[in-house]
Amino acid sequence: MTCLRPALAGWTFAISRGAEGDKFKLDEALDAEALLLGRVTYEGFAAAWPSMEGEFADKFNSMPKYFVSSTLQEPAWKDSAAVALGRKGGLKGGRARPAKMTPEERSEQAKHAARARWAARRS
């Protein structure tokens, strides 16, 4: 991976996936349309990824990012939005709107949020 040092996740700890595993993770990230994270993971990613460089980092920093939180409502990482949980533990809609997006990007983001809600209900 272009943004990571050999045998290091670059921002966490030493790992060894081998060339095939590294390719899988890069392909997985490049194919993703959005990130759905818990608040603690989001805060760790938000502290690390904006300063990273390379294809993997470019993808993470440019895609929509959703995190589940009832406390963090002012995300600092570009294109991030808090998603609240409903009473039954499912994701609530209507709150995931990162700032500085065009109407077309917001429409695309709404599609991503709907897919994330659908996936969360299925698991």
Secondary structure, 3 states (H helix, E strand, C coil): CCCCCCCECCCCCECCCHHHHHHHHHHHHHHCCCEEEEHHHHHHHHHHHHHCCCHHHHHHHHCCEEEECCCCCCCCCCCEEEECECCCCCECCCCCCCCCCCHHHHHHHHHHHHHHHHHHHHC
